[in-house]
Amino acid sequence: MIYILVCDDGEYTSDRMCVPCPGHCNNGESCNKLTGRCDNGCQNYWTGDFCEGVYTKSSTGPFISEVRLFNQN
């Protein structure tokens, strides 16, 4: 017997379970249901493979001084 797992919007498949998308996809879109990545990029100020990191501005200019990753668990 073959079982097919279909996740709801806002979830993706990980270890044969549906889990919440880890990041902040552009325009409030849901992540890819198979990979968890944002197919159309990240919201402003978010970065990383899963749009889970946030840019912080340098106090001396418009350059990015660091990227902080947030664990959504």
N, C-alpha and C positions, 0 to 999 in steps of 0.2 A: 504494500500500500504506500502511496506517495502522498505526503502532506505538503501543502503550500502555505507558507506564512505570508500574510499581507498585512503590513503595518498601516496604522492611521497616519494622516498628515501630522507632521511634527514628530514623527518617530522613524527609526530606521532599524534594520536587522543587524543584530550583533549576537554572536554565539547562539543562534537559533531562537532569539527572543526579540521582541520589539522594545526598544529603549528610546528615551527622549533624544531629540537632536541636540548635539553638544554645543552648537554655536549660534551665531547671530547672522542669519542670511539676509542678503540684500532685499529690500522692499518687503520684508516680513514673510518672505517665501519659506516654505518648508525645505528641509534638507533632502538630499537624494535618499530614497528609501532603502537603497542597497548599500551605499557607501557612507552615509552620514555627512557628506561634504555638501557645501553650498555650490550648486552648479552655476549660478549666475553671480557669484562673488559675495562679498561681505558687506554688511551695513557700514556706514561711515565710522571710522575710528576702530574697527575690528579687523583682525588679521589672523593668519595661521591657516593650516590645512583645513580646519573645521570652523574657522571664524570664531575661535574661542579666546584669542588674545586681544588685548586692548592697547592701543597706542597711548603713551603719555607724552605730553609736550615738554620740551626743554625750556627752562626759564630764561635761556639766553637767545632763543630764536625759534623759528618754526620747524626745526628739525626734530625728528623722533629720537628721544633719548633712551627709551627702553620699551620693550613689549612685555606685558605681564600676562601670563596664561592663567585662566581660571578653570578650576576643576568643577564641573557641574554635578558631581555626585552628591 
